[in-house]
Amino acid sequence: MSRPATSTVRAVVIVALGGALSAGCATTRYTQTALAQVPRGPEAGAVAKPGTSVSVEIERVKLRVATLDRAPQGQAIPRLGVRVVFDTPEIGYSFDPGQAVLRSADGREWRARGGDGHRPLPPEATVDLWFDAVVAEGATFELVLEGLARGPTRLDPVTLRLARRSGRSIDRVYWLEALLAPIAYGY
């Protein structure tokens, strides 16, 4: 068999398995805010492919940012929540959640709730930011993560672009349950 035919057969098998898997699954359509980093400098016009989480690095501090506003399609969209996990290389870093700003395309701004000054950041610190705003379908926002500091020195803010996206999740895999039921129940 030639190489192109082998790759075609492999592709057909993968598609068939994917179809069989999805046929035996319960799925839910949902919407959730997607994030994309807005680069600075010569790449300022480019925006990375959006996803529900993004990783960013600021002067050796790694940030993992994920949105918390997932909702089944057709239901009310909750207020925007964002989880930020800080991976600091050493002690001495702090973050003030009240300096994080959500900005709509028309210039309105919201500050994260619960901002009460700088807090020390231990390694792998997690901070949830909540805003009194909803990222609706068709709307675009920017999230400016300010408030990160190393000692008395403030670090540059990171700007993320936000927009609502649709997706589908697998809630239950019925065929797998049917295969495993005899094992689980001792039949």
BADRENDO-314367 format. One record per residue: residue in one letter; x negated, y negated, z of N, C-alpha, C, CB in turn. Coordinates in steps of 0.1 Angstrom, whole numbers, padded with zeros to 4 digits, always signed. Atoms other than C-alpha are relative to their C-alpha. Glycine has a CB too. Example, Ala and Ser with C-alpha at 12.3 -4.5 7.8 and 13.67 -1.06 7.14 Angstrom:
! residues 2
a-0009+0012+0000-0123+0045+0078-0009-0012+0000+0010+0000+0012;s+0009+0011+0000-0137+0011+0071+0008-0011+0008-0004-0005-0014;
END
This chain:
! residues 187
m-0009+0012+0000+0000+0000+0000-0009-0012+0000+0010+0000+0012;s+0008+0012+0001-0014-0034-0009+0003-0009+0012+0003-0008-0013;r-0001+0009-0011-0019-0062+0017+0013-0008+0000-0012-0009+0001;p-0012+0008+0000+0010-0084+0005+0013+0009+0004+0002-0007-0013;a-0011-0009-0003+0034-0054+0007+0001+0003+0015+0000+0012-0009;t+0000-0003-0014+0023-0046+0042+0005-0012+0008-0015+0003+0005;s-0005+0011-0008+0029-0081+0055+0015-0002-0003-0008-0013-0004;t-0014+0001+0002+0063-0081+0038+0008+0010+0008+0003+0002-0015;v-0007-0010-0008+0073-0049+0055+0000-0004+0014-0007+0014-0002;r+0001+0004-0014+0060-0062+0088+0010-0012+0003-0014-0005+0003;a-0009+0011-0001+0081-0094+0083+0015+0005+0001-0001-0010-0011;v-0013-0005+0000+0112-0074+0075+0003+0007+0013+0002+0010-0012;v-0002-0007-0013+0108-0052+0106+0002-0010+0011-0013+0009+0003;i-0001+0010-0010+0103-0083+0128+0014-0006+0000-0011-0010-0001;v-0013+0006+0002+0135-0099+0114+0011+0010+0004+0002-0005-0014;a-0010-0010-0003+0155-0067+0118+0000+0002+0016-0004+0014-0006;l+0000-0001-0015+0143-0063+0155+0006-0012+0006-0014+0002+0004;g-0006+0012-0005+0152-0099+0161+0015-0001-0001-0006-0012-0007;g-0014-0001+0002+0186-0094+0147+0007+0010+0009+0004+0003-0014;a-0005-0010-0010+0192-0063+0168+0000-0005+0014-0008+0013-0001;l+0001+0005-0014+0180-0080+0199+0011-0011+0002-0014-0007+0002;s-0010+0010-0002+0203-0110+0194+0014+0005+0000-0002-0011-0010;a-0013-0005+0000+0233-0089+0186+0005+0006+0013+0001+0011-0011;g-0004-0005-0013+0232-0073+0220-0003-0009+0012-0008+0013+0002;c+0003+0010-0010+0227-0105+0239+0011-0010+0002-0013-0007-0003;a-0009+0011-0003+0249-0130+0256-0008-0013+0000+0008+0002+0014;t+0007+0012+0001+0237-0165+0247+0008-0012+0004-0006-0002-0014;t-0007+0012-0003+0245-0200+0258-0007-0011-0008-0001-0003+0015;r+0005+0012+0006+0241-0232+0237-0001-0010+0010+0009-0004-0012;y+0002+0010-0010+0227-0260+0257-0006-0013-0007-0009+0005+0011;t+0008+0011+0004+0213-0295+0254-0009-0004+0011+0010-0013-0003;q+0009+0004-0010+0183-0309+0272-0009-0010-0006-0009+0013+0005;t+0009+0011+0004+0160-0339+0270-0013+0006-0004-0001-0011+0010;a+0013-0004+0004+0129-0332+0250-0010-0011+0002+0000+0005-0015;l+0010+0010-0003+0096-0350+0257-0011+0002-0011-0007+0003+0013;a+0012+0000+0010+0067-0360+0233-0009-0011+0005+0005-0001-0015;q+0009+0011-0004+0036-0379+0242-0002-0010-0011-0014+0006+0004;v+0002+0011+0010+0031-0412+0225-0015-0004+0002+0009-0013+0003;p+0014+0003-0001-0006-0415+0218-0004-0015-0002-0008+0008-0011;r+0005+0014+0002-0026-0447+0219-0012+0000-0010-0005-0006+0014;g+0012+0001+0009-0054-0460+0197+0003+0002-0014-0011+0009+0005;p-0002-0002+0015-0058-0450+0161+0011+0010-0003-0013+0006-0006;e-0011-0010+0002-0031-0422+0165+0013-0006+0005-0003+0013+0006;a-0012+0005-0007-0005-0446+0179+0013+0002-0008-0002-0015+0001;g-0012-0003+0008+0020-0439+0151+0005+0014+0001-0002-0004-0014;a-0004-0014+0000+0020-0402+0156+0006+0004+0013-0012+0009-0003;v-0006-0005-0012+0042-0384+0181+0000+0015-0002+0015-0005+0002;a+0001-0015+0000+0037-0347+0190+0014+0006-0001-0007+0005+0013;k-0013-0007+0001+0065-0322+0184+0006+0001+0014-0002+0014-0006;p-0006+0000-0013+0090-0326+0212+0003+0014+0006+0013-0008+0000;g-0003-0012-0007+0096-0299+0238+0006-0004+0013-0012+0010+0001;t-0006+0003-0013+0113-0296+0272-0011-0002+0011+0009+0010+0004;s+0011+0003-0009+0078-0299+0288-0012-0003-0009-0003+0013+0009;v+0012+0004+0007+0045-0314+0279-0011-0001+0010+0002-0014-0007;s+0011+0001-0009+0010-0314+0293-0009-0012-0005-0009+0013-0001;v+0008+0012+0003-0011-0346+0294-0012-0001+0010+0009-0013+0002;e+0011+0001-0008-0045-0354+0308-0004-0015+0001-0012+0008-0004;i+0005+0014-0003-0055-0388+0324-0012+0000+0008+0012-0009+0006;e+0013+0000-0007-0091-0392+0334-0002+0011+0010+0000-0013+0008;r+0003-0013-0007-0095-0356+0345+0012+0005+0009-0012-0001+0009;v-0012-0004-0007-0060-0354+0361+0009+0006-0010+0007-0011+0009;k-0009-0006+0010-0038-0329+0343+0014-0001+0006-0004+0015-0002;l-0014+0002-0003-0001-0336+0343+0009+0010-0008+0005-0014-0002;r-0009-0008+0007+0026-0311+0334+0014-0006+0003+0000+0015+0004;v-0012+0007-0001+0059-0329+0328+0011+0008-0006+0000-0014-0006;a-0012-0008+0005+0093-0311+0324+0013-0007+0003+0000+0015+0005;t-0013+0007-0003+0129-0324+0321+0009+0010+0008+0006-0004-0013;l-0008-0008-0009+0155-0312+0346+0015-0002-0003-0003-0003+0014;d-0014+0004+0003+0187-0323+0328+0007+0010-0010+0001-0014-0005;r-0007-0010+0009+0198-0291+0310+0014+0002+0003-0008+0014+0001;a-0014-0002-0002+0235-0287+0304+0006+0008-0011+0007-0014+0000;p-0007-0008+0011+0257-0262+0285+0006-0010-0010+0010+0010+0006;q-0005+0009+0010+0268-0277+0252+0015-0002+0003-0002+0005-0014;g-0014+0003-0002+0302-0295+0256+0003-0005+0014+0008+0012-0003;q-0002+0004-0013+0297-0302+0293-0007-0014+0002-0005+0010+0010;a+0005+0013-0003+0288-0335+0309-0016+0001+0002+0006-0006+0013;i+0014+0000-0001+0251-0344+0306-0004-0006+0014-0007-0008-0011;p+0004+0005-0013+0235-0349+0341-0010-0012-0001-0006+0011+0009;r+0010+0010-0001+0214-0378+0351-0014+0006-0002+0000-0008+0013;l+0014-0005+0003+0177-0375+0340-0008+0003+0012-0007-0011-0009;g+0010-0004-0010+0154-0356+0363-0012+0005-0007+0006+0011+0009;v+0013-0004+0006+0117-0351+0355-0008+0006+0011-0006-0012-0007;r+0009-0006-0009+0094-0327+0373-0015-0003-0005+0002+0015+0002;v+0014+0003+0004+0057-0338+0373-0009+0008+0010-0004-0015+0001;v+0010-0008-0008+0030-0313+0385-0014-0006-0003+0001+0015-0004;f+0013+0006+0001-0003-0330+0391-0011+0010+0004-0002-0012+0010;d+0011-0009-0003-0035-0309+0389-0012-0010+0001-0002+0011-0012;t+0011+0010-0002-0061-0332+0405-0013+0008+0002+0003-0009+0012;p+0012-0007-0001-0098-0322+0403-0007-0001+0014-0010-0005-0010;e+0006+0003-0013-0106-0336+0438+0010-0008+0008-0013-0007-0001;i-0009+0008-0009-0090-0353+0468-0002-0015-0003-0002+0003+0015;g+0002+0014+0002-0085-0391+0467+0010-0006-0010-0014-0003-0005;y-0010+0005+0010-0057-0394+0441+0013-0002+0007+0002+0010-0012;s-0013+0003-0006-0023-0408+0449+0010-0004-0011+0000-0011+0011;f-0010+0003+0010+0010-0415+0431+0012-0007+0007+0005+0013-0007;d-0012+0008-0004+0039-0440+0436+0011+0003-0009-0003-0015+0002;p-0011-0004+0009+0071-0425+0421+0008-0012-0004+0009+0010+0007;g-0008+0012+0003+0088-0459+0423-0006-0009-0012+0001-0009+0012;q+0005+0007+0011+0065-0472+0396+0002+0007-0014-0015-0002+0001;a-0004-0006+0012+0077-0447+0370+0012-0007-0006+0003+0016+0002;v-0011+0008+0006+0100-0465+0345+0006+0008-0012-0006-0013-0004;l-0007-0005+0012+0126-0452+0321+0005-0012-0008+0012+0010+0004;r-0004+0012+0008+0132-0476+0292+0008+0005-0012-0013-0008-0004;s-0008-0004+0011+0160-0474+0267-0005-0008-0012+0015-0003+0003;a+0004+0007+0013+0156-0485+0230+0004-0015+0000+0006+0007-0012;d-0005+0014+0000+0176-0517+0238-0007-0008+0011+0015-0001+0002;g+0008+0008-0010+0151-0527+0266+0005+0002+0015+0000-0014-0003;r-0004-0002-0014+0171-0517+0297-0010+0009+0007+0014+0006+0001;e+0010-0008-0008+0149-0502+0325+0007+0006+0013-0012-0008+0003;w-0004-0006-0013+0155-0478+0354-0013+0005+0007+0010+0012-0002;r+0011-0005-0008+0130-0471+0382+0004+0014+0006-0004-0010+0011;a-0002-0013-0007+0127-0436+0397+0005-0003+0014-0012+0009+0000;r-0005+0001-0014+0147-0432+0429-0010+0005+0010+0014+0007+0002;g+0008-0005-0010+0129-0427+0461-0015-0004+0000+0000+0015+0000;g+0013+0005+0000+0098-0447+0454-0003-0008+0012-0003-0008-0013;d+0003+0007-0013+0083-0457+0487-0015-0002+0002+0006+0007+0012;g+0014+0003-0001+0047-0465+0479-0008+0013-0004-0004-0004+0014;h+0009-0011+0004+0017-0443+0471-0001+0011+0010-0014-0006-0002;r+0001-0012-0008+0015-0408+0484-0012+0008-0004+0013+0010-0001;p+0011-0007+0004-0016-0387+0485+0004+0013-0008-0008+0005+0012;l-0003-0012+0008-0017-0359+0459-0010+0011+0003-0001-0004-0015;p+0009-0012-0002-0031-0325+0470+0000+0007-0014+0006+0009+0011;p+0001-0008+0012-0041-0301+0442+0014+0007-0002-0011+0010+0000;e-0013-0006+0004-0010-0288+0423+0012-0006+0007+0000+0015+0003;a-0011+0007-0006+0013-0314+0438+0011-0002-0010-0004-0015+0005;t-0012+0001+0008+0049-0315+0425+0008-0011+0005+0008+0014-0001;v-0009+0011-0003+0070-0346+0423+0012+0000-0009-0008-0014+0000;d-0012+0001+0008+0106-0348+0411+0004-0014-0001+0011+0009+0005;l-0004+0014+0002+0116-0381+0396+0015+0000-0005-0009-0008-0010;w-0014+0000+0004+0153-0389+0393+0004-0015-0004+0010+0005+0012;f-0004+0013+0005+0168-0418+0373+0015-0001-0001-0007-0003-0014;d-0014+0002+0001+0203-0433+0373+0004-0003-0014+0005-0011+0010;a-0003+0002+0015+0205-0429+0335+0002+0014-0006-0011-0008-0007;v-0003-0013+0007+0217-0402+0311-0006-0002-0014+0015+0003-0001;v+0005+0000+0014+0198-0394+0279+0010+0007-0009-0014+0007-0001;a-0011-0005+0009+0228-0390+0255-0005+0004-0014+0011-0010+0000;e+0003-0004+0014+0228-0374+0220-0002-0013-0008+0011+0008-0006;g+0002+0011+0009+0213-0398+0195-0008-0012+0006+0012-0005-0005;a+0007+0011-0007+0197-0421+0221-0015+0004+0002+0006-0003+0014;t+0014-0002-0003+0159-0425+0225-0004-0009+0012-0009-0003-0013;f+0005+0007-0011+0141-0435+0256-0015+0002+0001+0007+0005+0013;e+0014-0002-0003+0105-0439+0268-0001+0001+0015-0008-0012-0005;l+0003-0002-0014+0093-0427+0301-0015-0004+0002+0002+0015+0005;v+0013+0005-0002+0063-0446+0314-0004+0004+0014-0001-0016-0001;l+0004-0005-0013+0045-0428+0342-0012-0008+0005-0005+0015-0001;e+0010+0008-0007+0027-0455+0361+0000+0004+0014+0004-0015-0002;g+0001-0002-0014+0016-0454+0397-0010+0010+0004+0013+0004+0005;l+0010-0009-0003-0012-0429+0395-0013-0007+0003-0002+0011-0012;a+0012+0007-0004-0044-0440+0413-0010+0009+0005+0003-0011+0010;r+0011-0007-0006-0078-0427+0423-0006-0010+0010-0010+0005-0011;g+0004+0010-0010-0086-0445+0455+0007-0013-0002-0015-0002+0000;p-0007+0013+0003-0079-0482+0449+0001-0003-0015-0008-0011+0007;t+0000+0003+0015-0083-0479+0411+0012+0007-0006-0013+0006-0006;r-0012-0005+0007-0051-0476+0391-0004+0007-0013+0010-0011-0003;l+0003-0007+0013-0052-0451+0362+0010-0005-0011+0001+0015+0002;d-0009+0004+0011-0037-0459+0328+0013+0008+0000-0007+0002-0014;p-0013-0007+0001+0000-0451+0324+0001+0009-0012+0011-0010+0001;v-0003-0009+0012+0012-0423+0301+0014-0003-0004-0002+0015+0004;t-0013+0002+0006+0041-0430+0278+0005+0012-0007+0000-0012-0009;l-0006-0011+0006+0064-0402+0268+0013-0004-0007+0003+0011+0010;r-0012+0003+0007+0092-0404+0242+0010+0011+0003-0002-0001-0016;l-0010-0009-0004+0125-0388+0252+0012-0001-0010+0005-0002+0014;a-0012-0001+0009+0155-0376+0230+0007+0013+0004-0004-0001-0015;r-0008-0012-0003+0183-0351+0235-0001+0010-0011+0015-0004+0002;r+0001-0010+0010+0179-0318+0217+0009+0012+0004-0015+0005+0000;s-0008-0012-0003+0200-0286+0214-0008+0012-0001+0012+0000-0011;g+0007-0012+0001+0190-0251+0219+0009+0012+0004-0012+0000+0010;r-0008-0011-0003+0201-0216+0227-0008+0009+0010+0005+0009-0012;s+0008-0008-0010+0191-0194+0257+0007+0014+0000+0000-0006+0014;i-0005-0014-0002+0195-0156+0262+0003+0001+0015-0010+0011-0005;d-0004-0001-0014+0215-0151+0294+0000+0015+0005+0014-0006+0002;r-0001-0014-0003+0220-0113+0293-0004+0008-0012+0014+0003+0006;v+0004-0009+0010+0206-0085+0273+0008+0013+0003-0015+0003-0001;y-0009-0011-0002+0235-0059+0272-0006+0013-0003+0013-0002-0007;w+0005-0013+0004+0217-0032+0253-0011+0005+0009-0005+0000-0014;l+0010-0003-0009+0188-0033+0277+0006+0005+0013-0010-0012+0003;e-0007-0005-0012+0212-0030+0307+0005+0014-0002+0011-0010+0003;a-0006-0013+0003+0228+0000+0290-0011+0011+0001+0007+0000-0013;l+0011-0010+0000+0194+0017+0286-0005+0002+0014-0011-0005-0009;l+0006-0001-0014+0183+0010+0322+0010+0004+0010-0006-0013+0003;a-0010-0004-0010+0216+0017+0340-0002+0014+0005+0014-0001-0006;p+0002-0014-0005+0210+0055+0342-0012+0000+0010-0002+0010-0011;i+0012+0000-0009+0176+0048+0358+0003-0007+0013-0012-0007-0007;a-0003+0008-0012+0189+0021+0382+0010+0007+0009+0006-0013-0004;y-0010-0007-0008+0219+0042+0393-0002+0014+0003+0014-0002-0006;g+0004-0014-0003+0202+0076+0394+0008+0010-0008+0001+0002+0014;y-0008-0009+0008+0223+0092+0366-0009+0010-0006+0008-0007-0010;
END
